[in-house]
Amino acid sequence: MAITALPTPPSRSDPANFPARADAFLAALTAFVTEANALAAQVNADKNTFQALATAGQLDGFQNLDAEAFGLALITKTSASAIRTYLELGSMALQSTGAPSVTRLYASLRVLIGAVADYQVNGINAGIQVQGVGNDQSALAAIRFSDNGSAPLFLFGKSRGATIGTEGAVQLNDILGRIMFAGSNGTQALNGAEVRAEVDGSPTSGAVPSRLSFWTGLTTTPLEVMRLSYSAGMSMFGANPVIDQNRGHVLRSYTQATLPAAALAPQTMFWCSNLSGGAGPVISNGSVWLRLATGAI
């Protein structure tokens, strides 16, 4: 609620208006005290509600929380624990003074920087969004200053625990983290490519085997193009090793009947498993498949 502005106070340098302004100023103080007390009561009530919701992990009672004003109320009117609760949330919710950058803290703890409306990417309404029209307004930076070889971090974590803070062992092929690259089709932002970290074996007490995979394609559902794994080397288009962990090149295997047309695969080499005399490599010259000499070394 707003407090009514007080009238012009009296001044000894203006003796002609002193009596009238003094009477008006003193008369307005009664209403001022009433309005100030009402505001204090409202702040205390909001503080109690906010603290209860924060303790319960719910903030549904607030729509578009004014972090700057509310933070002042909490800091000046609440206990140390309540101040600490606000600072943990409010550290992401400081109002920027430079237009057009604006930071808002929503009831669902969504933080918008540089915008006043949500923007979904591939159907995902991210909890923290940075929107801008230039590099400075739409960039994220993590910079570390330390006299050592350590670097800043972006951390991704995954647990199969069903509630926040609980541990649950991940399983083979679980996704540990994703970096998505999206673009607008004129109507909405759609996924164009991804980099993923995935579980590549059974976790142990000291390690979580993992791999990196790269996804791209011509539809809104990218397909895996390449994966890098310590146990299997480099694979293409799924679990199909092309360079193994010993840095040896691995040829894709076909039978004579399943080899693609030579004209569609010029200069391509494959492994044919049912050649006369045994399996061996074949290469296309653009017209036919040619068997390579496979004498013993």
Buried (B, 14 or more C-beta within 10 A) or exposed (E): EEEEEEBEEBEEEEEEEBEEBEEBBEEBEEEBEEBEEEBEEEBEEBBEEBBEBBEEEEBEEBEEBBBBEBBEBBEEBBEEEBBEBBEEBBEBBEBEEEEEBBBBBBBEBBBBBBBEEEEEBBEEEEEEBBBBEEEEBEEEEEEEEEEEEEEEEEEEEBBEEEEEEEEEEBEEEBBBBBEBEBEEEEEEBBBBBBBBBBBBBEBEEEEBBBBBBBBBBEEEEBEBBBBBBEEBBBBBEEEEBBBBEEEEEBBEEBEEEEBEEBEEBEEBBBBBEEBEEEEBBBBBEEEEBEEEEEEEE
